Amino acid sequence: MANEIVEVKAEAKQPEAPEKTGLTIEEYEKKYVKRENARSAKFFVWMFALLIGVILFTCLFFVSVKCYEINEYFGYAMIGVSVLFFLFLYIVPLAKVLHSGYFITNVDKRKAGAAKRHNKALRKDIANHIIHLHSEVGAVKWYDSAEVGKLAIAVNTNKDEGIKAALTALYKGSVRKTANSLIRKSALRAGLQSAISQQNVLDVALVSATNLKMIKDLVYLYGFRPSDAKLSKIFGEVMMASLAAYGLENANFGSTVVKDLGGAAKGLPFLGGLLGTIIDSTVQGLVNAAFTAFIGYQAIKYLEKEYHLQDILDGIELESEEDLKENAVPGRRRPSRPEAIFLDCVLLKGLFP
């Protein structure tokens, strides 16, 4: 019995090696890495986020003005509602999304080691987030209890491979199922709200808020957000959906259909007007619901792809820093800032003796 205990302890002390993928870092770069400007991606994230905020603020302003024209006190009340709406349905979701971590996968061999260490730490943060979230009453049904139990054991024993296996099982199972449910509910909400409101500025505000909340819920569910390059695309799609919601109100599909009916609509003018309103509401609801569903499924696609890429990257054996220095091509080292300044001065002196 004592020998068995010693053997178990010895096995537990052995460090776990990540599962090998068979790829080299050069093959990974060639297959998965794309040239991206990190600063530009971050700029577009903030630009689209601010544009969404400007659109939402403008819509709420016009709604408040219209309410004030109806009644002064009604207008003041609407201003208060608009402030709360902007705070809890724009500022809070946006802050939670931007504050979440993301996997670093678009790297070359020089930054791959740092990316792997970052991703490993993030996986543990995600695991703790899911375990904590599962303990809350409202999120118990989001995750499979058995897999969360395995995840908790892996975290307590500090086994990274166990954390990866449990997270992968969750993302392929209960998390994806919950994400699909969240998207369907958000699409249904966006469709019903725009179909009932029949006011373009109100449609834009409701659709924008619904899409932002859905993105926040998906990020909260998965425990991480897409990278800046992918998040900027999602925010751009949210902005386009908001503009589409505004344009649909002025499209007047119902009036076009009623005109095509000709004499049948003229005989019953009330029926023609009602039919036109129903057609407009239906088209607006369906299109806005479709936009919301598209944004949600795109977000899932980006999240799952980046989780898959970090898993591939984690299984690649990297050269040590000493090996990289030995294999470096002479003359290819990037000069330091003082050296660059000195070289520039020499170059200028040669051009202007």
N, C-alpha and C positions, 0 to 999 in steps of 0.2 A: 504493500500500500504506500509506504514512504517513497519507494522508487517511482511509483506512478505519479505522486504529487510533485516530485522533483522534475519529472519529465514534462508535466503540464506547465509548471512554472517556467521551465526553460523555453518551451514553445511560446509562451505568452510574451517573453522578453524579446523574441526575435522581431526586428522591425519589418513591417509589411511593405513589400515592394509593389508599386502600381502595376496593373496588368499591362503587358506589353502589347502595343498595337501593330508592330511590324513596320511602322513608318519611321523614317529618319526625320529630323527637323527640317532638312532641305526639302524632302518630299512633302512634308506638311505645309511649308511655305508655298511651294509650287501649286498645291492642290486647293488650299483653303484661304491663304492670306491674300487680301486685296489691299491695294494702295489706298489709304485713307488719311486725310488730314484731320488729326484729332482736334485741333483748335477750331477748324471749320465745322466739324460735326457738333461740337459743344455750342458754337455760335448759333447754328441752325436750331438746336434744341431750345435755346433761350429765345431766339427770334420767333419761332412758331408758338412757343408758350405765351410770349407777350402779345402776339397778334390775337391769339384765342382770347386772352384777357381783355384786350381792347374791344374785340367784337362783342364779348359778353357784357362788358361795362356799357357799351353804346346801346345795346338792346335793352338792358335794364333801365338805362336813363330814359329812353323813349317810352317805355312802359310806364315809368313813374310820372313822366310829363302828361301822358294821356290820362292817367288816373287823377292827376291834379286838376286837369281841365274838367273832369266830371265833378269832382268834389275836393275842396281844399284839404280836409282832414283825411279823406281817402288817399290823396296824394302823399301826405306826410307818412301815413301808415305804409304805403307802398315803398317809400324811400327806405324805411326801416327794414322791410322785408327784403328789398334788393341788396342792402348792405349785408344782411345775414346770408342771403343766397350767394353773393359773390365770395364771402369769406369761407363758408362751409362747403360750397360746391365748386369752387375754383382754387382758392389759395390753399386750403387744407389738402385736397387730393394731389395738387401739383407738388406741394412740399413733400408729401409722403413718397411720391414717385421718384422725385429727384434725389431724395435723401437715401433711397435704397441703393445697395451695392449692385455691381454687375461684374460678370466674368470678363476677363481679358483674354481674348483668343486670337486677335489679329496682330500677331507678333512675329518678329524674325528671330534668328538664333541668338542674337545679342540680348534680347529681352525675354526670351522664353523661360529662363530660370526664375526670374522675378515674377513673371505671370503665373507660373505654376504654384509658387508660394502664396501669391495673392489668392488664387482660386481655391487652394486648400483651406486657407483661413475663412474664405467666404462660404465654402461648403459647410463648415462647422457652425458659422453664424446662421446659415439657413436652417440647419438641423435644430439648433436651439430655438429659432423662431417658430418652426413648425411644432415642436414639442410644447412650447409655451402656448401657442395659438390653439392647439388641440385640447388643452386643458380648459379653455374657455367654453362656456355653455353654447354660445352662438356659433362656434366653429367646429363643434364635435363631429358634425356630419360631413365636414369638408374632406377629412383624411381617413384612410383605413386604419383602424385602431391597432391591428396586428403589426402593420408596417411601421407605425409610429413607435410601437413598443420595441421593435428591432432597432429603430433609429436611436431611441433613448439608450439602449444597451451599448450600441456602438459609440455614442458620445461619451458615456460614462467610462468605457474602457479605452477611450481615445484611439479607436481603430478607424483610420481614414477609409480603408477599403469597405468596411461595414457601413460607414456613413454614405459612401457613394452607392453601394448596392441598395440600401434602403431608400435613398432619394430617387434613384432610377426607377425602382418599383413603384414608388408613390407617383412620380410624374407620368409613368405609363398607365397607371391605374386610376386611383381615386381622384388625383389632382386634375387629370385631363377630363374626367367625367364631371367634376365640379365646375371646371372652367367652361365646358360646353353649356352647362346649366346656367351659369352666370351670364354668358353671352346671349343665350335665348331669352332670358328674363330682361336683359337690358335692351335687346332689339324690340321685344314686345312693348316695353315701356316707352321707348322712343317713338314707335309707330303709333301707339294709342295717344300719346301726348300731342304729337303733331297733327293727328287726325281730328282731335277734339278742339284744340286751341283755335285753329283757323286765323291766326295772327302771325305774320311772318317774323316779326321781331321776337315774339314770344316763342315761336317754333325754334328759332336759332338758339335762344338762351336755354331752352329745355333740352334740345338735342346735344348741345355742347356740354352741358352739365352731366347728362346721362353718359356720354362717351368718356368723359374724364373720370367719372366715378367707376365705370367699368374697367378702365385701364388701371386705376388705383386698386380695385379689388383683385384683378388678375396678378398684379405685382405683389400684393399682400399674400395671395394664395400661394404663388410659387416661391416667394421669399427673396426674389431678386428682380431687377428690372433689365430690359434690353440695354445694350451698349448705346453710347451717344449717337452713333451713326444710324442705328435702327430706331432709336427713340425719336430722332428728328423726323424720320419717315412717318412714324405713327402720329406724331403731333401735326405734321403736314396733312395727313389724311383726316384728322379731326377738324382742322380748319376748313378743308375742302367740303366736308360733310356739313359744316355750319353754313357755308356760303350756298351750298346746294339747297339746304332747308329754306333759306331766304328766297331763292329763286323759284322754288316750286310753288310758293304761294301766289306768285304773279304769272304762273304759266297758264292758268285757267283751262285745264284739260276738260273740265266739265262743260264749260260754255261751248267749246269746240264740238264736243259730242252732241250736245243739245242742238246746235245749229245744223249738224249733219242729219239729225232726225227729221228736220223740216216740218211738215204739216202736223205730224203727230204731237210735237212739242207745242206748236202754236195753239192747237185746240185746247190744251190744258196747261196754261202758263205757269200755274202754281206747281204742277207736277214737273214741268221742265226745269224750274228753278231748284226744286228739291233734288231732282236727279243730278243736276250739275254740281250741287254742293256735296252730295254723296260721292260722286265720282272724284271730285277734287280731294276730299278727305281721304278716300281710299288710296289714291295714287300717292299722296303725300306721306301717308302712314307707311305704305309698303316700301317706298323708296328710302325713307329715313331709317326704317327698320333694317333694310338691306345694307345701307351704309354702316350702321352700327355693328351688324353681324360681321361684315367684311373687316372692319377695324379690329374687332375682337379676335377673329381667327388669324389675322396677320400678326397680332401681338403674341398669340400662342405659338405661331410658327417661328417667330424670332426667338422667343424664350427657349423653346425646345431645341432649336438649332444651336444656339450658343451654349446650352448645357451639354449637348452632344460634342461640340468642338472642344470644350474644356476637358471633357472626358478623354478624347483622343489625344490632346496635348499632354495630359497627365501621364499617359502611358508611353510617351516617347522618352527614351534615355538620352540625356543631354551630355555633351562633353563638359568637363570641368573647366573652370576659368583658366587653369594652367595650360590645358590642352589647346584652348582657343588662342591663347597668347603664342604658343609654339607654332600653331598652324596658320597664324596670321600672315598675310602677304606683306613683305617689306614695302614701305612707302605708302601703304594704304591707311595708316593711322590718321584719324582726324586731329589736326593741330589744336592745342589748347588756345584759350582766348589771348593770352599774352603773345604766344607764337604767331597767331593769326594777325594780330596788330603789327608785329614786327615785319612779317612777310608783306603786309599791305604797304608799310612804309618803304620797304626795299623796292617794291614794284613801282610805287609812285616816284621814287627817286630815279628809277631807270627811265620812266616815261618823261619826267621833267628834270633833267640834269641841271 
